[in-house]
Amino acid sequence: MTPNLTEERVTAPVRPVPKVVLEVVKFGIVGGSGVFVNFAVFNALLHGLRWPAMLATVLASCVAMGANYLGFRYYTYRDRDAPGARRIALFFVFSGIGVLMESGLFYVGYHGLGLHGPLEANLVKALSIVLASAFRFLVYRTWVFQDDDLQKDARKYS
């Protein structure tokens, strides 16, 4: 049996990726780079310079927060209006709450559960970042980097 090479193939139409999926992927890319910055600073301070654990985790989170702002503004949410003072303030307020959440969770694991070793401290740090990042994703997309199309639709129906 010989194949028929003149036969046309029928392919399914390509569906566009839902906007929220693309947003989650971009958020993950920026967040991943922020996690890298967070861990690099944390480990340099805690294990390299022997700073206290809580100071190392808070400072590392703050450095990552600044790096993440740039990534979110110019990559993940670049299609949205440039943030005014209100949006920038909201970003840092919500990021600060995220740092408090992350630091509190880290404190519980590091001091409360006694997870002091390098591997254990990094695992506690990772878990605290994951939990705080879920909060950050929700508040950044809802209040800080709002989708202007959704705002216009909401105004139509109010």
trRosetta pair geometry for C-beta under 8 A, 3 or more apart (Angstrom, degrees):
i j d omega theta_ij theta_ji phi_ij phi_ji
4 7 4.6 79 106 -28 108 110
17 21 5.2 -112 172 78 98 123
17 22 5.3 108 111 -52 122 100
18 21 4.6 90 67 0 87 105
18 22 7.4 -164 92 -3 47 85
19 22 5.9 -59 -153 39 35 109
19 23 6.2 37 150 -22 68 108
20 23 5.2 -52 -146 37 36 117
20 24 6.3 40 154 -23 67 101
21 24 5.8 -51 -149 33 31 111
21 25 6.5 32 151 -18 63 104
22 25 5.7 -52 -149 35 33 112
22 26 6.3 30 154 -14 66 106
23 26 5.9 -56 -146 40 30 108
23 27 6.1 33 153 -22 65 108
23 76 6.9 77 -152 -173 66 94
23 141 6.7 79 163 -111 139 133
24 27 5.5 -52 -143 37 30 114
24 28 6.3 34 153 -22 63 106
24 137 7.7 37 -119 -155 75 136
25 28 5.6 -56 -152 35 29 113
25 29 6.6 31 151 -21 64 102
26 29 5.6 -49 -148 31 35 112
26 30 6.5 27 156 -9 67 104
26 75 6.2 -170 -169 135 110 93
26 76 4.1 150 133 -116 115 77
27 30 6.1 -59 -149 44 30 104
27 31 5.7 29 153 -18 66 116
27 72 7.6 31 -116 -109 71 93
27 76 5.5 79 -76 -135 57 142
27 137 5.7 76 170 -119 152 101
27 140 7.7 148 -124 80 120 139
27 141 7.8 -49 -80 -55 141 115
28 31 5.4 -55 -133 45 28 112
28 32 5.8 36 160 -27 64 105
29 32 5.8 -51 -146 31 24 113
29 33 6.8 20 154 -13 59 102
29 71 7.8 -153 107 -179 83 128
29 75 7.4 -101 92 137 120 140
29 76 7.7 175 59 -76 97 97
30 33 5.9 -56 -153 37 33 107
30 34 6.3 33 148 -18 66 107
30 68 5.9 101 154 -141 104 72
30 71 3.5 155 -138 136 110 131
30 72 5.6 135 149 -64 165 63
30 75 5.9 164 -72 75 116 128
30 76 5.2 -72 -10 -38 143 122
31 34 5.4 -56 -148 39 34 114
31 35 6.3 40 151 -24 67 101
31 68 6.9 38 -98 -124 50 117
31 133 5.7 81 -155 -146 136 130
31 136 7.9 146 -108 90 117 133
31 137 7.9 -25 -69 -72 145 99
32 35 5.5 -47 -147 31 33 113
32 36 6.6 37 151 -20 62 100
33 36 5.5 -46 -152 31 37 116
33 37 6.6 38 149 -17 65 101
33 67 6.9 -126 123 144 100 123
33 68 7.9 160 82 -90 89 68
33 71 6.3 159 65 -87 129 156
34 37 5.6 -50 -148 37 36 112
34 38 6.1 41 150 -24 66 106
34 64 4.3 95 -174 -175 84 100
34 65 7.6 71 -153 -72 125 26
34 67 5.5 168 -106 90 76 107
34 68 4.1 20 -91 -71 140 103
34 71 6.9 -128 -49 29 101 146
35 38 5.3 -51 -145 36 32 117
35 39 6.3 28 158 -14 66 105
35 64 7.2 64 -73 -145 22 142
35 126 8.0 54 -161 -123 120 72
35 129 5.8 100 -117 166 99 153
36 39 6.1 -58 -147 40 27 105
36 40 6.1 27 156 -20 64 110
37 40 5.8 -58 -144 37 27 111
37 41 6.2 20 161 -12 65 109
37 60 7.7 165 129 -171 69 78
37 63 6.1 -139 153 119 112 100
37 64 4.5 155 90 -100 109 79
37 67 4.9 114 -10 31 173 162
38 41 6.4 -63 -149 40 22 103
38 42 6.0 23 156 -20 62 116
38 60 4.9 89 -160 152 59 102
38 61 6.0 36 -130 -91 109 48
38 63 7.4 164 -94 74 51 91
38 64 3.9 -4 -66 -57 88 149
38 125 7.6 175 137 169 110 117
38 129 6.4 134 106 -103 160 135
39 42 5.5 -56 -138 40 29 115
39 43 6.0 21 166 -13 67 110
39 60 7.4 88 -59 -178 13 138
39 122 6.9 52 -138 -139 108 100
39 125 6.9 127 -102 123 80 139
40 43 6.4 -59 -144 41 22 102
40 44 6.2 22 157 -18 60 112
40 60 7.9 164 67 -141 51 110
41 44 5.8 -58 -145 38 28 111
41 45 6.2 20 160 -13 65 111
41 56 7.7 174 132 -171 77 75
41 59 6.6 -130 151 115 124 89
41 60 3.9 167 92 -117 107 82
41 63 5.0 126 -62 55 169 148
41 64 7.2 -142 25 -41 132 88
42 45 6.2 -67 -151 41 23 103
42 46 5.8 2 165 -3 66 118
42 56 5.3 93 -147 152 60 100
42 57 5.9 36 -123 -98 111 54
42 60 3.8 -1 -61 -75 78 169
42 122 8.0 136 109 -105 131 74
42 125 6.0 110 163 -138 166 155
43 46 6.0 -58 -125 48 28 100
43 47 5.2 -20 -169 28 69 116
43 48 6.8 72 136 -15 64 100
43 118 7.9 58 -130 -152 100 99
43 122 7.3 16 -79 -88 108 109
44 47 7.5 -46 -94 56 10 78
44 48 4.4 -28 -158 28 48 139
44 49 6.6 36 148 -6 66 101
45 48 6.8 8 -33 51 11 93
45 49 5.3 -38 -141 46 41 115
45 51 4.3 -36 172 31 91 131
45 55 7.3 -130 159 108 135 87
45 56 3.8 174 103 -124 121 97
45 59 6.3 120 -73 72 169 129
45 60 6.6 -139 21 -54 132 103
46 49 7.8 47 6 54 11 75
46 50 7.5 30 177 -115 31 23
46 51 6.1 -74 -85 59 40 81
46 53 5.8 47 -122 -109 116 61
46 56 4.1 111 -59 165 87 175
46 57 7.8 39 -60 -47 126 71
46 121 6.7 -164 149 147 158 153
47 50 7.5 19 -155 -74 14 53
47 118 6.0 48 -94 -111 138 109
51 55 5.2 -105 158 87 113 116
51 56 4.8 141 86 -64 113 97
51 59 7.9 -23 125 28 159 140
52 55 4.5 77 68 14 94 109
52 56 6.7 -166 89 -11 44 90
53 56 5.7 -60 -148 37 28 112
53 57 6.3 21 160 -16 67 107
53 106 7.6 -162 152 150 105 114
53 110 5.3 -175 149 170 153 154
53 111 7.7 175 76 -51 140 91
53 116 7.9 -103 -69 -130 148 77
53 121 6.8 -123 -133 -138 120 127
54 57 5.9 -54 -143 37 31 106
54 58 6.2 27 160 -15 66 108
54 103 6.7 70 -152 -163 84 106
54 106 7.5 149 -110 105 65 117
54 107 6.4 33 -101 -91 108 95
54 110 7.8 -174 -65 78 73 147
55 58 6.1 -58 -144 40 28 106
55 59 6.1 21 161 -12 65 113
56 59 6.2 -61 -142 42 23 105
56 60 6.0 24 160 -19 62 113
57 60 5.8 -55 -142 39 27 112
57 61 6.2 29 157 -20 63 108
57 102 7.2 -158 164 129 110 99
57 103 5.7 143 113 -113 117 78
57 106 4.9 177 -163 124 166 168
57 110 8.0 -148 -34 -19 146 154
57 125 6.5 -149 -118 -112 109 102
57 128 7.9 17 -166 85 133 154
58 61 5.8 -57 -149 36 29 111
58 62 6.4 27 154 -19 64 107
58 99 6.5 75 -141 175 70 114
58 103 5.4 28 -82 -98 84 135
59 62 5.7 -55 -147 36 33 112
59 63 6.4 33 155 -18 66 104
60 63 5.9 -53 -148 36 31 110
60 64 6.3 29 153 -15 64 108
61 64 5.7 -57 -147 41 31 111
61 65 6.3 42 150 -30 64 103
61 98 7.7 -166 -177 114 122 88
61 99 4.4 138 129 -125 136 94
61 102 5.6 156 -110 85 144 143
61 103 6.8 -104 4 -55 157 94
62 65 5.3 -44 -147 25 33 118
62 66 7.0 34 155 -16 61 98
62 99 6.4 38 -67 -115 70 149
63 66 6.0 -53 -159 32 33 110
63 67 6.7 28 148 -13 65 107
64 67 5.6 -57 -148 41 37 111
64 68 5.9 39 153 -22 70 108
65 68 5.7 -55 -145 37 28 112
65 69 6.6 37 154 -28 62 99
65 92 7.4 89 159 -122 129 68
65 95 4.5 108 -145 173 122 135
65 96 8.0 55 -134 -63 161 51
65 98 7.7 151 -100 75 111 119
65 99 6.6 -41 -56 -61 137 117
66 69 5.8 -45 -151 23 32 113
66 70 7.1 28 154 -13 60 101
67 70 6.1 -58 -161 35 35 110
67 71 6.5 29 148 -14 67 110
68 71 5.5 -58 -146 42 37 111
68 72 5.9 33 159 -18 72 106
68 95 7.5 164 76 -119 128 129
69 72 6.1 -58 -144 39 26 106
69 73 6.0 20 161 -15 64 114
69 91 5.9 93 -117 154 105 142
69 92 7.8 1 -86 -70 137 79
69 95 7.5 -48 -65 -60 100 157
70 73 6.0 -60 -141 40 24 107
70 74 6.0 -16 174 16 63 116
71 74 6.8 -75 -130 53 18 84
71 75 5.1 -33 -171 31 62 123
71 76 6.5 52 139 -9 77 103
72 75 7.0 -60 -99 55 11 81
72 76 4.7 -38 -135 45 54 122
72 77 5.5 17 168 15 76 108
72 91 7.8 174 79 -134 143 129
72 140 6.5 -88 -152 -171 151 141
72 144 8.0 20 140 115 144 129
72 145 6.3 -136 162 -43 110 148
73 76 8.0 33 -3 48 17 83
73 77 6.4 -39 -115 67 27 98
73 78 7.1 72 146 -85 42 67
73 83 6.6 -82 -120 2 111 119
73 145 7.7 -154 -96 -94 53 122
74 78 5.5 38 -165 -87 30 110
75 78 6.0 20 -85 -29 7 114
76 145 7.3 70 105 124 102 172
77 80 4.7 -28 174 22 94 121
77 140 7.9 -140 -39 156 144 106
77 145 3.6 -57 -136 -169 166 143
80 145 5.2 132 56 -173 159 83
80 146 6.8 148 -156 74 138 44
80 147 6.5 -99 -99 -105 115 41
80 148 6.2 158 -139 -20 76 95
81 148 6.0 99 -22 -65 103 126
83 86 7.8 -135 -177 70 84 62
83 87 3.3 -122 -151 88 103 132
83 88 5.2 130 128 -50 126 75
83 91 7.2 7 -160 -24 166 128
83 144 7.3 -11 -111 178 133 77
83 145 7.4 -66 -72 -93 112 70
84 87 5.6 99 48 13 58 97
84 88 7.2 -116 107 -1 31 94
85 88 5.8 -58 -146 40 32 111
85 89 6.1 34 155 -21 67 108
86 89 5.8 -58 -149 37 27 110
86 90 6.3 28 152 -19 64 106
87 90 5.5 -51 -146 36 33 113
87 91 6.4 40 153 -25 65 100
87 144 5.5 106 -163 -160 84 62
87 145 7.3 89 -165 -74 125 49
88 91 5.6 -48 -152 29 33 115
88 92 6.7 20 155 -8 64 105
89 92 6.1 -63 -151 43 31 102
89 93 6.1 31 153 -21 68 109
90 93 5.6 -54 -140 38 31 111
90 94 6.0 22 163 -10 67 109
90 143 5.5 -132 178 131 143 108
90 144 4.8 -168 107 -96 114 82
91 94 6.3 -65 -148 44 22 101
91 95 5.9 21 156 -18 63 114
91 140 7.1 49 -118 -117 79 88
91 144 4.8 96 -77 -142 76 137
92 95 5.4 -50 -134 42 32 114
92 96 6.0 42 157 -27 63 103
93 96 5.7 -54 -152 32 27 114
93 97 6.7 28 149 -18 62 101
94 97 5.5 -47 -150 33 37 113
94 98 6.4 42 148 -20 64 102
94 135 8.0 -165 -177 138 96 95
94 136 6.7 128 142 -124 107 67
94 139 4.5 -168 -148 121 144 141
94 140 6.8 -177 105 -66 148 66
94 143 7.2 148 -52 72 146 123
94 144 6.5 -110 29 -49 143 126
95 98 5.3 -51 -151 37 36 117
95 99 6.4 41 148 -22 66 99
95 136 6.9 49 -101 -121 61 114
96 99 5.5 -47 -147 32 34 113
96 100 6.5 36 151 -18 64 101
97 100 5.6 -51 -152 35 34 113
97 101 6.4 37 149 -20 65 103
97 135 7.3 -115 114 142 106 137
97 139 8.0 45 65 23 132 171
98 101 5.5 -51 -147 35 33 113
98 102 6.1 32 155 -18 66 108
98 132 4.4 107 -165 177 82 109
98 133 7.5 72 -154 -76 127 36
98 135 5.8 178 -100 88 88 116
98 136 4.8 28 -94 -69 147 105
99 102 5.7 -54 -143 41 30 111
99 103 5.9 28 157 -17 65 110
99 132 7.6 90 -67 -165 21 152
100 103 5.8 -56 -139 41 27 108
100 104 6.1 29 159 -21 63 108
101 104 5.9 -58 -148 36 25 111
101 105 6.4 21 157 -14 62 108
101 128 7.5 166 126 -171 72 87
101 131 6.8 -134 149 113 116 100
101 132 4.4 153 92 -103 115 98
101 135 6.2 83 26 27 172 157
102 105 6.0 -59 -150 39 27 108
102 106 6.2 28 152 -19 64 109
102 128 4.5 102 -155 150 65 106
102 129 6.0 41 -130 -85 121 48
102 131 7.6 162 -95 72 64 90
102 132 4.0 -41 -62 -30 91 157
103 106 5.5 -53 -145 38 32 114
103 107 6.2 39 153 -26 65 103
103 128 7.5 111 -46 175 16 145
104 107 5.6 -50 -148 30 31 115
104 108 6.7 33 153 -20 62 101
104 128 8.0 165 67 -140 54 120
105 108 5.8 -50 -152 31 34 113
105 109 6.7 23 154 -9 64 106
105 124 7.6 -179 134 177 82 84
105 127 6.8 -134 152 109 128 91
105 128 3.7 165 90 -114 120 97
105 131 6.0 137 -79 59 167 139
105 132 7.2 -144 16 -42 136 101
106 109 6.0 -64 -152 43 32 104
106 110 5.6 15 162 -9 72 117
106 124 5.7 107 -134 137 62 106
106 125 5.9 33 -112 -96 114 59
106 128 4.6 -41 -54 -38 79 167
107 110 6.1 -60 -129 46 23 100
107 111 5.4 -20 -173 27 66 115
107 112 6.8 69 132 -15 66 101
108 111 7.4 -52 -104 57 10 79
108 112 4.3 -26 -159 26 49 141
108 113 6.7 44 145 -12 64 98
109 112 6.7 0 -41 53 13 95
109 113 5.1 -30 -146 35 43 122
109 115 4.9 -34 163 37 85 130
109 120 7.8 -166 158 162 107 90
109 123 7.9 -139 173 97 147 80
109 124 3.3 178 113 -135 147 126
109 127 7.1 119 -57 61 156 128
109 128 7.2 -128 11 -46 132 111
110 113 7.5 52 2 51 10 81
110 114 7.9 28 167 -119 31 9
110 115 5.8 -83 -103 67 39 81
110 116 6.5 86 -161 -89 75 59
110 121 6.0 47 -107 -119 104 82
110 124 5.6 169 -54 105 76 162
111 114 7.5 15 -171 -74 20 44
113 124 7.8 179 57 -99 124 131
115 120 3.7 -145 -177 161 91 120
115 121 6.4 165 126 -70 87 48
115 123 7.2 -92 170 67 141 104
115 124 5.1 143 91 -44 138 131
116 120 6.5 28 46 78 25 128
116 121 6.4 14 -164 -59 26 104
117 120 4.3 83 54 15 87 108
117 121 6.5 -155 84 -11 38 88
118 121 6.0 -54 -140 35 23 109
118 122 6.5 18 160 -14 59 109
119 122 5.9 -62 -151 39 28 108
119 123 6.4 28 153 -20 66 107
120 123 5.7 -55 -147 35 32 111
120 124 6.4 31 155 -17 66 105
121 124 5.8 -54 -149 38 30 110
121 125 6.2 35 150 -21 64 107
122 125 5.3 -49 -144 37 34 116
122 126 6.2 40 154 -24 65 103
123 126 5.6 -49 -147 33 32 114
123 127 6.5 30 155 -16 64 104
124 127 5.9 -54 -149 37 31 109
124 128 6.3 29 154 -17 64 108
125 128 5.9 -60 -149 39 28 110
125 129 6.4 30 153 -22 65 107
126 129 5.7 -55 -149 34 30 111
126 130 6.5 31 155 -20 64 105
127 130 5.8 -52 -148 33 32 112
127 131 6.5 26 158 -13 65 107
128 131 6.1 -57 -147 39 31 107
128 132 6.2 23 159 -11 66 112
129 132 6.0 -63 -143 44 27 104
129 133 5.9 33 157 -28 65 111
130 133 5.8 -57 -146 31 25 114
130 134 7.1 31 156 -24 59 98
131 134 6.2 -48 -159 22 33 111
131 135 7.4 30 147 -10 60 103
132 135 5.7 -54 -161 37 42 115
132 136 6.3 43 145 -22 71 106
133 136 5.3 -51 -143 37 38 114
133 137 6.3 45 157 -25 68 99
134 137 6.0 -47 -149 28 29 112
134 138 6.9 25 155 -14 59 107
135 138 6.1 -65 -158 37 30 108
135 139 6.4 8 159 -4 68 112
136 139 6.3 -67 -143 46 29 98
136 140 5.7 27 165 -22 69 113
137 140 6.2 -58 -139 36 22 108
137 141 6.4 5 169 -4 60 112
138 141 6.7 -70 -149 42 20 97
138 142 6.0 5 163 -9 62 122
139 142 5.7 -64 -134 46 30 106
139 143 5.6 -27 -174 30 71 111
139 144 6.7 60 135 -11 75 105
140 143 7.5 -79 -123 55 12 70
140 144 4.6 -46 -143 45 54 124
140 145 5.6 13 164 18 82 101
141 144 7.6 -9 -35 49 16 83
141 145 6.2 -37 -108 69 42 92
141 146 7.7 99 172 -100 43 40
141 147 7.7 12 -173 -27 83 96
142 146 7.2 5 164 -96 23 82
143 146 6.8 -12 -144 -60 14 100
146 150 6.9 -123 177 68 87 110
146 151 5.7 69 144 -53 126 118
147 150 4.2 67 83 10 106 110
147 151 6.9 179 91 -13 54 84
148 151 5.3 -52 -147 34 38 115
148 152 6.4 39 155 -21 69 101
149 152 5.8 -52 -149 34 32 110
149 153 6.4 32 152 -17 64 106
150 153 5.6 -52 -147 38 34 112
150 154 6.3 36 154 -22 66 105
151 154 5.7 -55 -149 35 30 112
151 155 6.5 31 152 -20 64 104
152 155 5.7 -54 -150 34 32 111
152 156 6.7 41 150 -28 63 100
153 156 5.6 -49 -155 24 35 116
153 157 6.9 9 158 -1 64 108
154 157 6.4 -72 -154 46 31 97
154 158 6.2 27 155 -27 68 115
155 158 5.9 -60 -139 31 32 110
